[in-house]
């Protein structure tokens, strides 16, 4: 068994040995350029004046919903508008009653890196018919994502977030892994990578607005999409209409460090709730009859997987990835049975029992460990391009060790190093959001991805906003995902009438 109490000197040696060569190679590629595109070029008329070619979306679900798709040409670098270009894919779901149409509503499903062409199907279904008639809903694959000109770094794994593992040796593996991800991005994407940012996506949104002939846009965003929406209101306040931010990021904590650190306590709390639920069903899942026993069983499985990765249908699952399987499922309380079943499959496989792998777990492992169907390196491209982070690996290690006592499952994830530590510095300063654009924020108190504290931070940053709280529910993304009459009524009222609630208020769970 590995010794988690490696000395400070031993830790530094392990980290240095694992990361020095690849980090040096990364630094050689990721040198900052002399010029920074801190302001867009003045003449963007060729982009705002372009004519779109609308076509079928070649997606049965989107086409069935009556949408059409188009490619929008945008500059890679808005400070060099006459230079290289890329495309941004959008979808348009027209108002079912054009006589009642009042404008367009852009949207973003989060991530960052989430594909958004089909997103209006979900939140559009949560609208009342009267509200739905008022808008053409616009889906969008942001720059670098999906059917837009994509970021493809050539990663062998799906994304850049993982747990640091159980000890210094595992952490050293993680440092080398993250440095290599950054190097692959720099090598395969080059300078274009530095312009895959939220500020540029906000500029792309305004190009879409102009092409569609609208003075202002309404917007619905969830998760990271709330940050994008807030950045748009900061950059283009006069172009912002009715804005709803569902499950919000604190703009002051956005990025690959503080925002992720905030997820640690929230996920640990929900894990404890899940452990209690699982203990009540020991006859089915066999992790123990008390919350403590379930926690101990899971932690023991993670520790053992550090020495001997679990072979599950050809996937090697170790201490870096078991917490990520939990993280993927615990954002919705309706997933508790699925999470328990998946953990039971891992435990059985660790004991040598033949396992029929759950299709959902197989899909998660296929993405996490093999980047199938496609990598999500664009998630890191956006976060690393938006905000600089601490670069010293020992800084992360100290935070990881300090968190283990109170966050035994998720501390090593929430405090782990990411590829951003090996990334080139952002070309623009991080956006400071501080404005009075009227905005409705909706948030559950138990959200594991964008915590309730983050929503309070967004509420402070947007000083004309109102906050609707869904109490005692650990759900991430409400409107269109988790039916609640109170929250749905608040969103529909604002989108339909344009009037914010007189004050903040709280909703209760319907179930």
HUKAPE-V72257 format. One record per helix or strand. SS is the DSSP state (hx for helix, st for strand). FROM is the first residue (numbers start at 1). TO is the last residue. Records with the same first field share a line. If there is no record, write none. Layout:
SS: FROM-TO + FROM-TO
//
This chain:
hx: 8-29 + 45-48 + 60-64 + 78-80 + 98-100 + 119-125 + 129-132 + 168-195 + 198-211 + 224-235 + 237-239 + 258-279 + 282-285 + 291-307 + 322-329 + 333-350 + 359-370 + 377-386 + 393-403 + 411-414 + 419-422 + 452-461 + 485-497
st: 55-55 + 68-75 + 85-93 + 103-108 + 135-141 + 144-144 + 150-150 + 217-222 + 240-246 + 310-312 + 315-317 + 435-435 + 439-444 + 462-462 + 466-470 + 505-507
//
